[in-house]
Amino acid sequence: MHEIRMPQMGQSVEEASIVMWLKKEGDTVAQGEPIFSIQTDKAEVECESTADGVLRKILLEPDVIVPVLTVVALVGTADEPMPDLAQYKAGGGAAPQGAGETPAPQAPQAPQAPQPAAGTAAPQQPAPQQKAGAGVATAVSPRARAKARELGVEIAGITGTGAGGRVIAADIIAYAERLGAVKASPVARRLAQNEGIDLAALTGTGPGGRIMKADVLGAPKAAPAAAPGGVERVPLTQMRKTIARRMSESKYAAPHYYETIEVDMEAARDFRAGVTAYKLSYNDLVLRAVVKALVEFPGVNARWAGDAIEQVADVNLGIAVALPGGLIVPVLKQAQTLSLEQLATQGRALIEKARDGKLLPDDYTGNTFTVSNLGPFGVDHFTAIINQPDSAILAVGQMKDRPVVIDGGIYVRPIMKMTISSDHRVIDGAVAAQFMGRLKAILETAEF
Amino acid sequence: MKSCDVIVIGSGPGGYVAAIRAAQRGMNTLVIERWEVGGVCLNTGCIPTKALIHAAELYHNIGRAKDFGIDVPAPALNIPNMMKFKDGVVRRNKNGVKTLFKTNGIELVQGEAQVAEPGLVRVGDEEIKAKSIIVATGGAPAQIPGLEFDGKLVIGSTEALKLDRIPKRVAVLGAGALGSEFACIWNAFGAKVTLLELMPTVLPREDEELSEKLKALMKKRGIDVRTGTVVKKLMRKGQTAHLELEGDSPEPLDVDLVLVGIGLKCNSEVVEGIKGIELTKRGGIVVNDKMETGVPGVYAIGDVVDRTWLAHGASAEGIVAAENAAGANKKLDYRVVPACNFTMPELAGVGMTEKKAREAGIDVKVGRFNYIANGRAQTLGEPDGMIKIVGDAKTDEVVGVHILGAQAGELIATGAVAMAMEATADELAHTVYTHPTLAECIKEAAEDYRGESIHTPPRKR
C-alpha cells in the first residue's frame, strides 16, 4: 500500500490543508494524476498521486490543517489488505475543529485563483469559507452538507454540536425544523431569501404572529456584533485571502482606466415586457448586448500574454455573483453561440449554482470578459477591478427614471449607467469607447 | 336622558355591520336611520341592480337558448313582475338586517340624526348620550349644473330602478360601475344605448387592457360606447332630450331618457358645525386608517368618508370603527379591496392595475390567460374574457389580479385571498384547481406568469 503525503510546497511552508478531494475512495488513480488540491499560505495547488492503483483510503478530510508530509491517503490494489489505520491518526493534529460556529456552506466557494502562465497546474480550487473563532479550520460533516443541500438550508450561522463544534447532520435537521416552524407569508420568505435575512430571527406582525413582507423589509441587516467600544478581529477566510490577493495583483499589474456611458433602457424595457415565454431580466439583456458587442470587438475580448496579446475566439462571459462573505464569478462559456433564451436560462442556472455553492472548477474558469451588476443594490455608478486574465470588466448600475433632453424637449427615460474598466496595455481609449458605443446602440435599439 | 355605548348613524352596509360588530363586542348599541334600513346598497344600489342584471342576463340567454338546443318562443318582458322580483329581494334582505338588529339587541330609531356635540346626538325631540359615535350616513348623487334630475327625462339610479318601461333610446353619462351596468341592462332589454365617458376607457379605475376589451364587447352587443366624449349641453324638448357633445365622438344625440351616472357628494351634514372635523372637497369626513375623525370618540365610515365607495369597503371600515370604539387599536389595510363591475360580461379587479404598478416603480411581470381556451367557458357559451395577474418580478409577489368574463366577481375572491396572504404567483400556479371550472384560468394565468402555461401555445423569441 502506497502512502500519499501532503507535499511540501517550498522550504518555508510548514503546514497545509486539503481544499478538496478530486477522487473518491474506490476510484482508480494514475501516478501523476491530480487527486486532491491543497491550500498553502502562498497558493492553491493541485497535487498528484505518487502511485498507480486504487484510492483505497482517504485519511484527511478537507479544511484540516496538518504539517506537511503528513500521510493523507492510501493507494494500492483493489484487494490489498488495509493496514492498521491507527498509525495515521496522530497526524490529525493542528485542527482542533474550531469551537463555535462552523458555517462553511456545503460546497466551497471562492473566486478562481489563476496562476499566471507557468507554475503548477492551473489550480482554480475554491477554498471553503471559514467562520471559526480561532481562525483554524472549521468542520461541517459531509452528511451535514448533504442534509443542508437536501433541505435547502444555508449552513452559515448554524452552531455545531459535534466533536469540537463540528456541524453535524442533526444540527442541520434541528435548524430546518426551527425554520419550518417559522410562519411567514410566501412573499416574506422570498424576500428574506433574496436579501439573505434569517426568518427565524424576525418577529411577525401578521395574523397569528406570521412574518409578513413589512416585517422583512423592516429587519435590520445582520450586523456583526462587535464588543461595545471594542475592535472585533474577523479571521480571514480562504475566500477573503484569495480575493485580497487577486484584486491587488490585478490593480497592480493592469493599468486601469475607466469610461462611462448612460444607456436609455426604454427600448429594452419594452422588449422585455414582450417576452413572457421565459424569465428574462434586464441583466440578461445587458449580458446579451455585451456578448454581441464583444464579437465585433475582438480586441476587447483579449488578454495580455506578456509577449503578445491573445484574442480569444469564444466569448466566455464572467458574471459576478455576490456571496455571503465574498464573491465568485461563474463563467458562461461560448456565450456567442447561445440564443437570448439560452443565455438567460443558462445564466440563471449558473448563478443559482454559484449561490448554492455547487460550482465546479470548469464553471468559474476560462473567462474572457466579466460583467458586474450592482443595480439591485441601488448603486448608480461604480468602477470595477478587472477580473484576471481579462482585459476589461463592465460595471453596471441601476436602471432609474431620469429626465433627459431629446431634440430640445425634456422626457423621462429609464437610464442605466455602465462603466468599463480597461487594461491600457491591451485596450486603448478609443477602442473601449467604440465598444461602449456599440453596446449602447445594441441596448437602445433592442437589437437582441 | 337615554345613553348608550355607541350610536351608529345610518344603517347601510357600513352602519349595520358596524352596529352588529359593536354588539358582538358587548357594547350597548343604537342605530339611527332617517330613510330605509340597509341604506343605498340594499334599497337603491347593489342589491336591486344585481337583481335586474340577473333578469337581463336571463333574457339574453333565453334569447340564444336555441344555440344550446332549446327551442323557446321569443321571450317577452313583464316589467311589473320584474319589479316585483326586485322589490321582493330588497324586502327579504331588509327584513334580514332588521332581524339581525333584534337578535343582537340593537335598538333601531327611525329619524334624522344630528351630532349636537361630541358624545351627544339629537334625533327628533330626543337627545341621546353616547360614548362613541360612528357616522355612516353615506353619499348621494351630486347634481351637475345643466344635468339636474327631473325624475322623468333626466334621472339617477334610484329612478332607473323603478322604471315601468324600457326606454327606446337612452344616453348614459359616465361609464363607471353604475353607468356601465345600466347600459348593459337596458341594451340587453332592447334599448338603443349610448354610453358617454370623459376618460379614454370605460371603467377608468380598472386595468386598461381589460377595460378596452370590455368596451369592444359592449360595442359588439350593440352599445354605442363613446369614450373621450362629454355632454356640452342638454336641451329638453318635451318627452325627449337633445344632447350636444364634445370630444372624440361629438355627433349629437336625441334620446328618450338620460341617466346621469357621474357626480357624487357625501352626506356629512350630520356633523356640521362640529369643531375638529375636517371635510374633503366632496364633503367627505376626513378620517385616519383607524376610522377616527379629528374628534376623539367620533368615527366615520363608508361613502361619507369619500374613500372606497364600495359597500364591502364600508363594511370593512365599519368593523374597524366598531372594534376601536370597543377599545381595540385596529387599522384597515386598504391594499386588498376587490371590486366587481357587474357588466356583461363582469369585470373585477383587486390590487394594482398594470399601469399603476409600473408607475409605482415595481419591476412588473404579467401573466395572462384567455377564457376562450378554457373548457368551462366553452361549455357555458361564455368564451369572452381574460385573467391577468400582475406581479413584482423581484419576489413574484402578486400585486394585482384582474378578471374580465363570466363569474369575474366570484373568481376575484381567490385573487383577494392570495394577496391578503402575500402569496407569490407560485402559490396560485401550484394549487390544484378543479376541472372544468373557470377558476382554472387563474392557474393558467399564474403559469403564464412563470412562462409555462400548459394551455397557451409556446411563444418563440
Interface residues (C-beta under 8 A of the other chain):
Chain A: S185 P186 V187 A188 R190 L191 N194 G206 M212 K213 A273 G274 V275 T276 A277 Y278 K279 S281 L340 E341 D401
Chain B: G361 V364 V366 G367 R368 A393 K394 T395 D396 E397 M421 E422 A423 T424 D426 E427 D448 Y449 R450 G451 P458 R459 K460 R461
